[in-house]
């Protein structure tokens, strides 16, 4: 049990991404988190470490994607506000905040 | 963190205390600032929030849809309203907060709080639960309607 807890599975990050970033990447993170614990239970320490690294990688990829997409949307907003200020009639990309 | 002989790689250099305190202070400040913004601006009315990309592209609800409005409701003490918007978020939030606090206490004070160790089968179950939740929220008939934000 002591050794089982030493390989982080990044489940918390994966669930946070699923709930807050609205990206299906969070699901990938949960799959790898489950693999970490599955492999540990089988005694496959190396496999668990590999799954852990993949889980970590995917939690960062989804975080980066979420951040990138939201920055792009904010940029779009900024452009639209600039257009609105200059008198053009514009509408937002959506009115459905997560 | 890792015991000698367990890790196959060279042990990582222990991060110095100042960096750790900086990291967690920045994280706490970010969460507090976010909470103030969400408390003061209702996501259902304010245009300052980015839309959910999945909903924007597909018109469907994802497992995270309703989280912003749900957090706004929670911060105003409206648990029932939050449950109505995203029940999964309301159930998951206390566990997630505890896990983050546990990690902070471990990194800053070196003291281990009781862990939330899930067996692999539970995580696979959780995965299925989230996928079912994702589909069910998009079924526009009762009782599934209740799951939609």
gemmi code that builds the backbone of each chain (N, CA, C; Angstrom):
import gemmi

chains = {
    "A": [
        ("UNK", (0.849, -1.200, 0.000), (0.000, 0.000, 0.000), (0.880, 1.244, 0.000)),
        ("UNK", (1.988, 1.154, 0.775), (2.895, 2.296, 0.833), (3.440, 2.596, -0.551)),
        ("UNK", (3.870, 1.514, -1.242), (4.448, 1.721, -2.560), (3.386, 2.133, -3.570)),
        ("UNK", (2.148, 1.648, -3.369), (1.071, 1.969, -4.299), (0.837, 3.468, -4.376)),
        ("UNK", (1.000, 4.141, -3.254), (0.689, 5.559, -3.244), (1.827, 6.414, -3.751)),
        ("UNK", (2.948, 5.769, -4.107), (4.088, 6.568, -4.520), (4.090, 6.906, -5.992)),
        ("UNK", (3.223, 6.255, -6.775), (3.118, 6.628, -8.178), (1.874, 7.496, -8.331)),
        ("UNK", (2.064, 8.795, -8.592), (0.890, 9.678, -8.681), (0.064, 9.336, -9.912)),
        ("UNK", (-1.262, 9.343, -9.788), (-2.090, 9.016, -10.954), (-2.769, 10.240, -11.565)),
        ("UNK", (-2.596, 11.414, -10.946), (-3.112, 12.671, -11.504), (-4.612, 12.630, -11.742)),
        ("UNK", (-5.322, 11.843, -10.922), (-6.780, 11.745, -11.090), (-7.461, 13.074, -10.776)),
        ("UNK", (-6.964, 13.758, -9.743), (-7.581, 15.038, -9.352), (-7.488, 16.037, -10.504)),
        ("UNK", (-6.289, 16.121, -11.119), (-6.130, 17.038, -12.248), (-7.067, 16.660, -13.392)),
        ("UNK", (-7.180, 15.334, -13.657), (-8.020, 14.880, -14.766), (-9.483, 15.269, -14.531)),
        ("UNK", (-9.962, 15.105, -13.283), (-11.350, 15.440, -12.997), (-11.547, 16.954, -13.045)),
        ("UNK", (-10.560, 17.701, -12.553), (-10.652, 19.164, -12.627), (-10.759, 19.619, -14.084)),
        ("UNK", (-9.938, 19.007, -14.958), (-9.991, 19.362, -16.375), (-11.361, 19.018, -16.953)),
        ("UNK", (-11.878, 17.831, -16.582), (-13.182, 17.412, -17.101), (-14.274, 18.392, -16.693)),
        ("UNK", (-14.225, 18.856, -15.458), (-15.302, 19.703, -14.942), (-15.124, 21.172, -15.282)),
        ("UNK", (-13.872, 21.635, -15.389), (-13.666, 23.076, -15.502), (-13.188, 23.518, -16.881)),
        ("UNK", (-12.490, 22.638, -17.601), (-12.009, 23.034, -18.916), (-12.989, 22.609, -19.994)),
        ("UNK", (-13.908, 21.757, -19.630), (-14.902, 21.344, -20.605), (-14.264, 20.610, -21.777)),
        ("UNK", (-13.184, 19.897, -21.556), (-12.514, 19.254, -22.669), (-12.496, 17.739, -22.484)),
        ("UNK", (-12.802, 17.023, -23.552), (-12.790, 15.564, -23.473), (-11.428, 14.995, -23.109)),
        ("UNK", (-10.372, 15.832, -23.160), (-9.043, 15.372, -22.757), (-9.038, 14.879, -21.312)),
        ("UNK", (-9.915, 15.459, -20.487), (-9.994, 15.037, -19.098), (-10.290, 13.549, -18.999)),
        ("UNK", (-11.119, 13.059, -19.954), (-11.466, 11.638, -19.987), (-10.201, 10.803, -20.210)),
        ("UNK", (-9.327, 11.271, -21.121), (-8.059, 10.568, -21.378), (-7.241, 10.494, -20.083)),
        ("UNK", (-7.213, 11.611, -19.357), (-6.491, 11.645, -18.085), (-7.035, 10.631, -17.102)),
        ("UNK", (-8.367, 10.492, -17.047), (-8.964, 9.538, -16.110), (-8.592, 8.112, -16.504)),
        ("UNK", (-8.558, 7.842, -17.833), (-8.178, 6.501, -18.302), (-6.760, 6.167, -17.828)),
        ("UNK", (-5.825, 7.116, -17.978), (-4.447, 6.850, -17.561), (-4.344, 6.722, -16.039)),
        ("UNK", (-5.145, 7.540, -15.324), (-5.138, 7.442, -13.860), (-5.579, 6.043, -13.429)),
        ("UNK", (-6.617, 5.530, -14.090), (-7.096, 4.187, -13.770), (-6.031, 3.149, -14.108)),
        ("UNK", (-5.313, 3.380, -15.228), (-4.248, 2.444, -15.616), (-3.130, 2.404, -14.587)),
        ("UNK", (-2.788, 3.581, -14.030), (-1.738, 3.625, -13.001), (-2.111, 2.671, -11.868)),
        ("UNK", (-3.331, 2.816, -11.365), (-3.722, 1.993, -10.216), (-3.941, 0.531, -10.599)),
        ("UNK", (-4.422, 0.301, -11.843), (-4.573, -1.077, -12.318), (-3.223, -1.777, -12.339)),
        ("UNK", (-2.212, -1.109, -12.913), (-0.895, -1.724, -13.070), (-0.202, -1.899, -11.728)),
        ("UNK", (-0.410, -0.933, -10.820), (0.172, -1.079, -9.478), (-0.410, -2.308, -8.797)),
        ("UNK", (-1.723, -2.497, -8.972), (-2.387, -3.634, -8.328), (-1.832, -4.955, -8.862)),
        ("UNK", (-1.360, -4.938, -10.121), (-0.790, -6.146, -10.717), (0.702, -6.277, -10.414)),
        ("UNK", (1.254, -5.274, -9.731), (2.676, -5.309, -9.412), (3.553, -4.814, -10.544)),
        ("UNK", (2.945, -4.255, -11.597), (3.704, -3.744, -12.742), (4.130, -2.307, -12.462)),
        ("UNK", (5.225, -2.169, -11.708), (5.645, -0.836, -11.274), (6.062, 0.034, -12.457)),
        ("UNK", (6.855, -0.547, -13.409), (7.311, 0.243, -14.558), (6.145, 0.716, -15.402)),
        ("UNK", (5.174, -0.188, -15.621), (3.990, 0.178, -16.389), (3.225, 1.301, -15.715)),
        ("UNK", (3.147, 1.225, -14.388), (2.426, 2.253, -13.632), (3.118, 3.602, -13.782)),
        ("UNK", (4.470, 3.587, -13.723), (5.209, 4.844, -13.876), (4.973, 5.424, -15.263)),
        ("UNK", (4.946, 4.539, -16.285), (4.693, 5.012, -17.660), (3.304, 5.634, -17.763)),
        ("UNK", (2.296, 4.951, -17.199), (0.932, 5.480, -17.246), (0.857, 6.797, -16.483)),
        ("UNK", (1.602, 6.871, -15.381), (1.623, 8.103, -14.584), (2.175, 9.264, -15.394)),
        ("UNK", (3.266, 8.982, -16.136), (3.850, 10.053, -16.959), (2.896, 10.473, -18.068)),
        ("UNK", (2.182, 9.476, -18.641), (1.202, 9.812, -19.680), (0.069, 10.644, -19.082)),
        ("UNK", (-0.375, 10.283, -17.875), (-1.446, 11.034, -17.215), (-1.014, 12.468, -16.981)),
        ("UNK", (0.246, 12.627, -16.533), (0.775, 13.967, -16.281), (0.821, 14.768, -17.576)),
        ("UNK", (1.331, 14.117, -18.641), (1.447, 14.775, -19.940), (0.073, 15.248, -20.410)),
        ("UNK", (-0.937, 14.360, -20.315), (-2.264, 14.714, -20.815), (-2.933, 15.779, -19.978)),
        ("UNK", (-2.670, 15.805, -18.677), (-3.289, 16.853, -17.877), (-2.710, 18.214, -18.278)),
        ("UNK", (-1.413, 18.237, -18.638), (-0.825, 19.503, -19.097), (-1.304, 19.862, -20.489)),
        ("UNK", (-1.419, 18.848, -21.380), (-1.904, 19.126, -22.740), (-3.303, 19.728, -22.681)),
        ("UNK", (-4.182, 19.131, -21.864), (-5.550, 19.639, -21.820), (-5.593, 21.020, -21.174)),
        ("UNK", (-4.757, 21.205, -20.150), (-4.692, 22.526, -19.517), (-4.230, 23.569, -20.537)),
        ("UNK", (-3.181, 23.225, -21.305), (-2.665, 24.139, -22.323), (-3.694, 24.426, -23.403)),
        ("UNK", (-4.386, 23.368, -23.865), (-5.417, 23.543, -24.895), (-6.533, 24.439, -24.383)),
        ("UNK", (-6.991, 24.160, -23.168), (-8.067, 24.964, -22.583), (-7.650, 26.420, -22.499)),
        ("UNK", (-6.436, 26.632, -22.001), (-5.915, 27.994, -21.856), (-5.810, 28.668, -23.226)),
        ("UNK", (-5.273, 27.910, -24.211), (-5.101, 28.455, -25.559), (-6.432, 28.849, -26.167)),
        ("UNK", (-7.423, 27.936, -26.075), (-8.736, 28.204, -26.652), (-9.366, 29.419, -25.981)),
        ("UNK", (-9.267, 29.481, -24.634), (-9.897, 30.591, -23.928), (-9.187, 31.912, -24.218)),
        ("UNK", (-7.846, 31.851, -24.369), (-7.119, 33.074, -24.741), (-7.565, 33.543, -26.119)),
        ("UNK", (-7.734, 32.571, -27.048), (-8.174, 32.917, -28.399), (-9.550, 33.573, -28.345)),
        ("UNK", (-10.447, 33.023, -27.489), (-11.793, 33.592, -27.384), (-11.729, 35.004, -26.804)),
        ("UNK", (-10.857, 35.186, -25.789), (-10.732, 36.524, -25.211), (-10.205, 37.511, -26.249)),
        ("UNK", (-9.270, 37.019, -27.090), (-8.741, 37.860, -28.161), (-9.873, 38.256, -29.107)),
        ("UNK", (-10.724, 37.259, -29.416), (-11.884, 37.496, -30.277), (-12.790, 38.552, -29.653)),
        ("UNK", (-13.029, 38.404, -28.333), (-13.843, 39.396, -27.610), (-13.230, 40.778, -27.743)),
        ("UNK", (-11.907, 40.823, -27.536), (-11.213, 42.112, -27.569), (-11.392, 42.766, -28.934)),
        ("UNK", (-11.251, 41.939, -29.992), (-11.417, 42.471, -31.350), (-12.848, 42.978, -31.545)),
        ("UNK", (-13.809, 42.181, -31.016), (-15.210, 42.574, -31.186), (-15.538, 43.844, -30.424)),
        ("UNK", (-14.940, 43.956, -29.213), (-15.177, 45.174, -28.436), (-14.613, 46.376, -29.194)),
        ("UNK", (-13.429, 46.157, -29.783), (-12.823, 47.231, -30.569), (-13.740, 47.604, -31.731)),
        ("UNK", (-14.316, 46.572, -32.381), (-15.227, 46.818, -33.499), (-16.486, 47.528, -33.009)),
        ("UNK", (-17.003, 47.064, -31.837), (-18.219, 47.654, -31.296), (-17.995, 49.119, -30.972)),
        ("UNK", (-16.815, 49.382, -30.402), (-16.491, 50.770, -30.063), (-16.445, 51.614, -31.331)),
        ("UNK", (-15.938, 50.992, -32.401), (-15.849, 51.755, -33.644), (-17.183, 51.771, -34.394)),
        ("UNK", (-18.225, 51.211, -33.767), (-19.566, 51.413, -34.304), (-20.171, 50.243, -35.045)),
        ("UNK", (-19.450, 49.130, -35.185), (-19.997, 47.995, -35.911), (-20.903, 47.171, -35.001)),
        ("UNK", (-21.985, 46.618, -35.528), (-22.882, 45.771, -34.756), (-22.356, 44.343, -34.796)),
        ("UNK", (-22.042, 43.797, -33.624), (-21.469, 42.452, -33.590), (-22.139, 41.626, -32.502)),
        ("UNK", (-21.964, 40.334, -32.600), (-22.541, 39.433, -31.606), (-21.470, 38.479, -31.111)),
        ("UNK", (-21.591, 38.040, -29.869), (-20.584, 37.177, -29.263), (-20.561, 35.800, -29.889)),
        ("UNK", (-19.479, 35.036, -29.651), (-19.371, 33.691, -30.212), (-20.337, 32.712, -29.549)),
        ("UNK", (-20.920, 33.089, -28.454), (-21.857, 32.199, -27.786), (-22.247, 32.821, -26.470)),
        ("UNK", (-23.350, 32.418, -25.935), (-23.741, 32.983, -24.645), (-23.962, 31.867, -23.645)),
        ("UNK", (-23.047, 30.907, -23.671), (-23.224, 29.753, -22.794), (-21.986, 29.527, -21.950)),
        ("UNK", (-21.813, 30.280, -20.889), (-20.629, 30.107, -20.056), (-20.660, 28.769, -19.327)),
        ("UNK", (-19.492, 28.118, -19.246), (-19.415, 26.822, -18.587), (-19.774, 26.939, -17.149)),
    ],
    "B": [
        ("UNK", (10.191, 12.293, -1.164), (8.890, 11.607, -1.207), (9.097, 10.115, -1.470)),
        ("UNK", (10.002, 9.786, -2.416), (10.181, 8.363, -2.717), (11.259, 7.768, -1.838)),
        ("UNK", (11.076, 6.534, -1.501), (12.047, 5.871, -0.643), (13.220, 5.387, -1.481)),
        ("UNK", (14.399, 5.370, -0.912), (15.543, 4.869, -1.674), (15.316, 3.413, -2.060)),
        ("UNK", (15.686, 3.064, -3.281), (15.527, 1.684, -3.716), (14.229, 1.447, -4.437)),
        ("UNK", (13.255, 2.346, -4.260), (11.969, 2.176, -4.931), (12.017, 2.850, -6.292)),
        ("UNK", (12.554, 4.082, -6.307), (12.607, 4.827, -7.552), (13.688, 4.255, -8.455)),
        ("UNK", (13.374, 4.133, -9.742), (14.343, 3.594, -10.684), (15.252, 4.676, -11.234)),
        ("UNK", (14.772, 5.920, -11.191), (15.567, 7.014, -11.724), (16.329, 7.683, -10.573)),
        ("UNK", (17.243, 8.580, -10.953), (17.927, 9.360, -9.924), (16.892, 10.201, -9.183)),
        ("UNK", (17.022, 10.305, -7.861), (16.021, 11.073, -7.118), (16.037, 12.530, -7.552)),
        ("UNK", (14.821, 13.097, -7.670), (14.736, 14.494, -8.087), (15.287, 15.390, -6.988)),
        ("UNK", (15.860, 16.514, -7.427), (16.359, 17.481, -6.460), (15.181, 18.003, -5.640)),
        ("UNK", (15.285, 17.959, -4.313), (14.147, 18.445, -3.529), (13.919, 19.925, -3.803)),
        ("UNK", (12.679, 20.307, -4.187), (12.419, 21.711, -4.471), (12.571, 22.536, -3.202)),
        ("UNK", (13.140, 23.727, -3.330), (13.382, 24.478, -2.100), (12.095, 25.102, -1.585)),
        ("UNK", (12.097, 25.361, -0.279), (10.871, 25.751, 0.420), (10.279, 27.027, -0.151)),
        ("UNK", (11.161, 27.957, -0.555), (10.634, 29.236, -1.021), (9.815, 29.049, -2.298)),
        ("UNK", (10.327, 28.170, -3.193), (9.601, 27.913, -4.437), (8.249, 27.273, -4.143)),
        ("UNK", (8.234, 26.312, -3.195), (6.975, 25.640, -2.855), (5.954, 26.614, -2.287)),
        ("UNK", (6.416, 27.481, -1.346), (5.496, 28.465, -0.769), (4.999, 29.417, -1.832)),
        ("UNK", (5.901, 29.809, -2.745), (5.502, 30.690, -3.839), (4.430, 30.042, -4.698)),
        ("UNK", (4.661, 28.766, -5.031), (3.721, 28.036, -5.890), (2.339, 27.976, -5.245)),
        ("UNK", (2.301, 27.577, -3.964), (0.991, 27.404, -3.318), (0.334, 28.738, -3.005)),
        ("UNK", (1.153, 29.775, -2.707), (0.576, 31.105, -2.488), (-0.058, 31.610, -3.777)),
        ("UNK", (0.656, 31.433, -4.905), (0.125, 31.877, -6.194), (-1.172, 31.140, -6.511)),
        ("UNK", (-1.175, 29.814, -6.238), (-2.367, 29.004, -6.519), (-3.551, 29.466, -5.669)),
        ("UNK", (-3.273, 29.698, -4.359), (-4.344, 30.133, -3.455), (-4.865, 31.505, -3.869)),
        ("UNK", (-3.932, 32.398, -4.255), (-4.348, 33.739, -4.681), (-5.195, 33.649, -5.940)),
        ("UNK", (-4.792, 32.766, -6.869), (-5.551, 32.592, -8.105), (-6.956, 32.086, -7.826)),
        ("UNK", (-7.064, 31.087, -6.935), (-8.378, 30.530, -6.594), (-9.241, 31.597, -5.920)),
        ("UNK", (-8.622, 32.373, -4.993), (-9.381, 33.414, -4.290), (-9.868, 34.475, -5.269)),
        ("UNK", (-8.969, 34.893, -6.186), (-9.362, 35.906, -7.170), (-10.496, 35.372, -8.048)),
        ("UNK", (-10.357, 34.105, -8.471), (-11.403, 33.487, -9.286), (-12.730, 33.448, -8.548)),
        ("UNK", (-12.664, 33.115, -7.241), (-13.890, 33.035, -6.438), (-14.559, 34.407, -6.346)),
        ("UNK", (-13.744, 35.463, -6.188), (-14.317, 36.819, -6.107), (-15.011, 37.170, -7.423)),
        ("UNK", (-14.324, 36.866, -8.544), (-14.910, 37.178, -9.860), (-16.224, 36.424, -10.048)),
        ("UNK", (-16.224, 35.100, -9.718), (-17.427, 34.293, -9.922), (-18.528, 34.719, -8.955)),
        ("UNK", (-18.137, 35.149, -7.737), (-19.128, 35.589, -6.755), (-19.833, 36.849, -7.240)),
        ("UNK", (-19.056, 37.761, -7.814), (-19.617, 39.074, -8.163), (-20.290, 39.102, -9.527)),
        ("UNK", (-19.891, 38.175, -10.432), (-20.472, 38.185, -11.779), (-21.215, 36.882, -12.037)),
        ("UNK", (-22.526, 36.956, -12.148), (-23.311, 35.749, -12.417), (-23.006, 35.272, -13.834)),
        ("UNK", (-22.493, 34.023, -13.987), (-22.156, 33.545, -15.326), (-23.368, 33.480, -16.261)),
        ("UNK", (-24.598, 33.409, -15.676), (-25.771, 33.330, -16.546), (-26.070, 34.687, -17.193)),
        ("UNK", (-25.543, 35.768, -16.612), (-25.850, 37.091, -17.153), (-24.631, 37.820, -17.693)),
        ("UNK", (-23.468, 37.515, -17.106), (-22.289, 38.274, -17.479), (-21.654, 37.726, -18.755)),
        ("UNK", (-21.092, 38.612, -19.546), (-20.444, 38.184, -20.777), (-18.946, 38.027, -20.642)),
        ("UNK", (-18.426, 38.109, -19.405), (-16.965, 38.081, -19.258), (-16.393, 36.670, -19.344)),
        ("UNK", (-17.258, 35.633, -19.250), (-16.755, 34.261, -19.245), (-16.715, 33.703, -20.660)),
        ("UNK", (-15.687, 32.899, -20.955), (-15.666, 32.244, -22.260), (-16.735, 31.156, -22.302)),
        ("UNK", (-17.313, 30.891, -23.460), (-18.319, 29.829, -23.534), (-17.654, 28.461, -23.444)),
        ("UNK", (-18.419, 27.459, -23.056), (-17.922, 26.079, -23.102), (-17.703, 25.732, -24.567)),
        ("UNK", (-16.469, 25.343, -24.899), (-16.132, 25.113, -26.301), (-16.942, 23.962, -26.884)),
        ("UNK", (-17.106, 22.897, -26.104), (-17.850, 21.728, -26.576), (-19.298, 22.109, -26.883)),
        ("UNK", (-19.916, 22.878, -25.972), (-21.305, 23.298, -26.184), (-21.416, 24.262, -27.351)),
        ("UNK", (-20.404, 25.101, -27.481), (-20.389, 26.086, -28.559), (-20.329, 25.377, -29.919)),
        ("UNK", (-19.513, 24.323, -29.988), (-19.324, 23.620, -31.258), (-20.479, 22.671, -31.568)),
        ("UNK", (-21.004, 21.977, -30.543), (-21.958, 20.898, -30.804), (-23.379, 21.206, -30.350)),
        ("UNK", (-23.532, 22.176, -29.446), (-24.861, 22.440, -28.893), (-25.253, 21.453, -27.813)),
        ("UNK", (-24.337, 20.499, -27.506), (-24.635, 19.500, -26.468), (-23.982, 19.892, -25.143)),
        ("UNK", (-24.467, 19.292, -24.059), (-23.876, 19.549, -22.751), (-22.741, 18.571, -22.491)),
        ("UNK", (-21.641, 19.080, -21.925), (-20.534, 18.206, -21.531), (-20.633, 17.979, -20.024)),
        ("UNK", (-19.801, 17.094, -19.446), (-19.903, 16.859, -17.992), (-19.595, 18.107, -17.168)),
        ("UNK", (-18.914, 19.097, -17.778), (-18.546, 20.298, -17.027), (-19.527, 21.447, -17.196)),
        ("UNK", (-20.475, 21.327, -18.122), (-21.398, 22.432, -18.376), (-22.242, 22.710, -17.124)),
        ("UNK", (-22.336, 23.974, -16.787), (-23.072, 24.362, -15.578), (-22.155, 24.565, -14.381)),
        ("UNK", (-20.852, 24.268, -14.544), (-19.924, 24.422, -13.421), (-19.795, 25.887, -12.999)),
        ("UNK", (-19.670, 26.790, -13.977), (-19.515, 28.208, -13.649), (-20.726, 28.744, -12.904)),
        ("UNK", (-21.917, 28.475, -13.473), (-23.140, 28.956, -12.816), (-23.348, 28.237, -11.486)),
        ("UNK", (-22.953, 26.945, -11.435), (-23.080, 26.189, -10.192), (-22.187, 26.748, -9.096)),
        ("UNK", (-20.945, 27.132, -9.471), (-20.029, 27.715, -8.480), (-20.567, 29.050, -7.982)),
        ("UNK", (-21.137, 29.832, -8.903), (-21.738, 31.114, -8.511), (-22.847, 30.862, -7.484)),
        ("UNK", (-23.683, 29.863, -7.757), (-24.775, 29.520, -6.826), (-24.205, 29.066, -5.488)),
        ("UNK", (-23.171, 28.206, -5.529), (-22.563, 27.697, -4.285), (-21.981, 28.836, -3.454)),
        ("UNK", (-21.290, 29.759, -4.115), (-20.676, 30.881, -3.400), (-21.741, 31.766, -2.749)),
        ("UNK", (-22.942, 31.737, -3.309), (-24.033, 32.502, -2.706), (-24.869, 31.631, -1.771)),
        ("UNK", (-24.367, 30.448, -1.461), (-25.034, 29.576, -0.492), (-26.215, 28.798, -1.048)),
        ("UNK", (-26.382, 28.813, -2.367), (-27.532, 28.148, -2.977), (-27.138, 26.742, -3.441)),
        ("UNK", (-27.111, 25.801, -2.494), (-26.681, 24.436, -2.824), (-27.683, 23.768, -3.769)),
        ("UNK", (-28.969, 23.997, -3.535), (-29.993, 23.383, -4.384), (-29.852, 23.870, -5.822)),
        ("UNK", (-29.583, 25.170, -5.975), (-29.402, 25.731, -7.311), (-28.195, 25.113, -8.000)),
        ("UNK", (-27.114, 24.928, -7.233), (-25.896, 24.339, -7.792), (-26.145, 22.887, -8.190)),
        ("UNK", (-26.887, 22.154, -7.359), (-27.211, 20.753, -7.662), (-28.025, 20.670, -8.949)),
        ("UNK", (-28.877, 21.665, -9.160), (-29.708, 21.692, -10.345), (-28.867, 21.922, -11.595)),
        ("UNK", (-27.786, 22.719, -11.452), (-26.969, 23.085, -12.606), (-25.950, 22.005, -12.962)),
        ("UNK", (-25.221, 21.519, -11.965), (-24.248, 20.450, -12.238), (-24.039, 19.598, -10.983)),
        ("UNK", (-24.894, 18.581, -10.807), (-24.794, 17.752, -9.593), (-23.438, 17.067, -9.447)),
        ("UNK", (-22.838, 16.665, -10.575), (-21.532, 15.988, -10.504), (-20.479, 16.915, -9.895)),
        ("UNK", (-20.513, 18.193, -10.303), (-19.552, 19.165, -9.769), (-19.729, 19.311, -8.257)),
        ("UNK", (-20.985, 19.410, -7.808), (-21.241, 19.625, -6.379), (-20.737, 18.431, -5.563)),
        ("UNK", (-20.917, 17.218, -6.097), (-20.471, 16.019, -5.385), (-18.944, 15.919, -5.413)),
        ("UNK", (-18.348, 16.265, -6.557), (-16.900, 16.082, -6.712), (-16.097, 17.155, -5.994)),
        ("UNK", (-16.645, 18.357, -5.899), (-15.876, 19.494, -5.385), (-15.239, 19.263, -4.007)),
        ("UNK", (-16.004, 18.796, -3.004), (-15.376, 18.599, -1.676), (-14.197, 17.627, -1.735)),
        ("UNK", (-14.331, 16.547, -2.524), (-13.248, 15.566, -2.632), (-12.030, 16.195, -3.289)),
        ("UNK", (-12.270, 16.949, -4.375), (-11.163, 17.587, -5.091), (-10.454, 18.594, -4.192)),
        ("UNK", (-11.248, 19.407, -3.470), (-10.653, 20.413, -2.571), (-9.809, 19.717, -1.512)),
        ("UNK", (-10.350, 18.628, -0.950), (-9.593, 17.912, 0.079), (-8.274, 17.383, -0.482)),
        ("UNK", (-8.295, 16.824, -1.685), (-7.076, 16.264, -2.277), (-6.029, 17.352, -2.502)),
        ("UNK", (-6.468, 18.536, -2.944), (-5.528, 19.627, -3.183), (-4.951, 20.118, -1.850)),
        ("UNK", (-5.817, 20.257, -0.839), (-5.357, 20.697, 0.485), (-4.370, 19.678, 1.054)),
        ("UNK", (-4.682, 18.394, 0.884), (-3.805, 17.335, 1.381), (-2.418, 17.453, 0.738)),
        ("UNK", (-2.394, 17.700, -0.577), (-1.125, 17.838, -1.288), (-0.352, 19.057, -0.776)),
        ("UNK", (-1.084, 20.167, -0.539), (-0.433, 21.393, -0.049), (0.163, 21.155, 1.335)),
        ("UNK", (-0.600, 20.504, 2.215), (-0.120, 20.234, 3.579), (1.114, 19.341, 3.532)),
        ("UNK", (1.086, 18.360, 2.609), (2.228, 17.453, 2.477), (3.473, 18.188, 1.991)),
        ("UNK", (3.296, 19.038, 0.961), (4.459, 19.719, 0.389), (4.997, 20.814, 1.305)),
        ("UNK", (4.096, 21.496, 2.031), (4.543, 22.640, 2.829), (4.941, 22.244, 4.248)),
        ("UNK", (4.186, 21.325, 4.847), (4.440, 20.993, 6.249), (5.044, 19.600, 6.403)),
        ("UNK", (5.078, 18.832, 5.314), (5.634, 17.483, 5.385), (4.792, 16.537, 6.208)),
        ("UNK", (3.497, 16.883, 6.342), (2.643, 16.047, 7.178), (1.568, 15.394, 6.322)),
        ("UNK", (1.407, 14.089, 6.464), (0.514, 13.316, 5.610), (-0.886, 13.223, 6.192)),
        ("UNK", (-1.865, 13.839, 5.525), (-3.265, 13.659, 5.926), (-3.739, 12.322, 5.358)),
        ("UNK", (-4.795, 11.752, 5.938), (-5.315, 10.485, 5.405), (-5.620, 10.606, 3.915)),
        ("UNK", (-5.197, 9.635, 3.129), (-5.311, 9.734, 1.683), (-6.654, 9.269, 1.151)),
        ("UNK", (-6.926, 9.711, -0.083), (-8.097, 9.206, -0.799), (-7.541, 8.302, -1.887)),
        ("UNK", (-7.236, 7.056, -1.547), (-6.681, 6.150, -2.547), (-7.807, 5.328, -3.140)),
        ("UNK", (-8.036, 5.507, -4.441), (-9.102, 4.752, -5.097), (-8.515, 3.515, -5.750)),
        ("UNK", (-9.202, 2.396, -5.552), (-8.778, 1.201, -6.266), (-9.082, 1.382, -7.745)),
        ("UNK", (-8.289, 0.687, -8.588), (-8.428, 0.872, -10.034), (-9.869, 0.664, -10.482)),
        ("UNK", (-10.533, -0.356, -9.913), (-11.904, -0.646, -10.348), (-12.829, 0.532, -10.062)),
        ("UNK", (-12.551, 1.267, -8.977), (-13.381, 2.432, -8.657), (-13.171, 3.546, -9.677)),
        ("UNK", (-11.910, 3.708, -10.121), (-11.639, 4.762, -11.109), (-12.302, 4.413, -12.439)),
        ("UNK", (-12.238, 3.109, -12.833), (-12.916, 2.693, -14.072), (-14.418, 2.939, -13.933)),
        ("UNK", (-14.966, 2.656, -12.740), (-16.388, 2.905, -12.505), (-16.698, 4.395, -12.633)),
        ("UNK", (-15.808, 5.207, -12.061), (-15.978, 6.663, -12.136), (-15.990, 7.129, -13.586)),
        ("UNK", (-15.077, 6.539, -14.382), (-14.992, 6.895, -15.797), (-16.316, 6.592, -16.505)),
        ("UNK", (-16.841, 5.376, -16.275), (-18.114, 4.986, -16.893), (-19.223, 5.928, -16.433)),
        ("UNK", (-19.196, 6.253, -15.137), (-20.203, 7.151, -14.553), (-20.191, 8.507, -15.264)),
        ("UNK", (-18.983, 9.047, -15.483), (-18.875, 10.358, -16.126), (-19.354, 10.279, -17.582)),
        ("UNK", (-19.004, 9.178, -18.268), (-19.439, 9.037, -19.668), (-20.961, 8.903, -19.745)),
        ("UNK", (-21.542, 8.116, -18.827), (-23.002, 7.961, -18.789), (-23.662, 9.312, -18.482)),
        ("UNK", (-23.060, 10.039, -17.532), (-23.546, 11.368, -17.150), (-23.545, 12.302, -18.364)),
        ("UNK", (-22.447, 12.232, -19.139), (-22.292, 13.055, -20.336), (-23.462, 12.815, -21.297)),
        ("UNK", (-23.772, 11.530, -21.552), (-24.865, 11.193, -22.471), (-26.213, 11.565, -21.855)),
        ("UNK", (-26.382, 11.195, -20.574), (-27.692, 11.352, -19.935), (-28.128, 12.812, -19.861)),
        ("UNK", (-27.165, 13.713, -19.692), (-27.527, 15.133, -19.580), (-28.139, 15.658, -20.864)),
        ("UNK", (-27.898, 14.942, -21.971), (-28.385, 15.415, -23.260), (-29.695, 14.765, -23.671)),
        ("UNK", (-30.264, 13.930, -22.790), (-31.563, 13.316, -23.089), (-32.640, 14.252, -22.550)),
        ("UNK", (-33.445, 14.832, -23.458), (-34.347, 15.903, -23.019), (-35.651, 15.405, -22.398)),
        ("UNK", (-35.631, 14.267, -21.714), (-36.842, 13.777, -21.051), (-36.564, 13.520, -19.588)),
        ("UNK", (-37.583, 13.648, -18.727), (-37.374, 13.306, -17.316), (-37.099, 11.818, -17.192)),
        ("UNK", (-36.295, 11.344, -16.238), (-35.651, 12.152, -15.202), (-34.311, 12.735, -15.632)),
        ("UNK", (-33.890, 12.442, -16.889), (-32.539, 12.869, -17.306), (-32.446, 14.390, -17.417)),
        ("UNK", (-33.559, 15.007, -17.753), (-33.643, 16.459, -17.856), (-33.005, 17.139, -16.652)),
        ("UNK", (-33.194, 16.524, -15.496), (-32.719, 17.108, -14.249), (-31.200, 17.277, -14.248)),
        ("UNK", (-30.509, 16.414, -14.989), (-29.041, 16.445, -15.006), (-28.500, 17.586, -15.869)),
        ("UNK", (-29.313, 18.094, -16.784), (-28.853, 19.166, -17.675), (-28.776, 20.478, -16.904)),
        ("UNK", (-27.843, 21.345, -17.297), (-27.742, 22.632, -16.604), (-28.908, 23.558, -16.949)),
    ],
}
model = gemmi.Model(1)
for chain_id, residues in chains.items():
    chain = gemmi.Chain(chain_id)
    for i, (resn, *xyz) in enumerate(residues, 1):
        res = gemmi.Residue()
        res.name, res.seqid = resn, gemmi.SeqId(i, " ")
        for name, pos in zip(("N", "CA", "C"), xyz):
            atom = gemmi.Atom()
            atom.name, atom.element = name, gemmi.Element(name[0])
            atom.pos, atom.b_iso = gemmi.Position(*pos), 0.0
            res.add_atom(atom)
        chain.add_residue(res)
    model.add_chain(chain)
structure = gemmi.Structure()
structure.add_model(model)
structure.setup_entities()
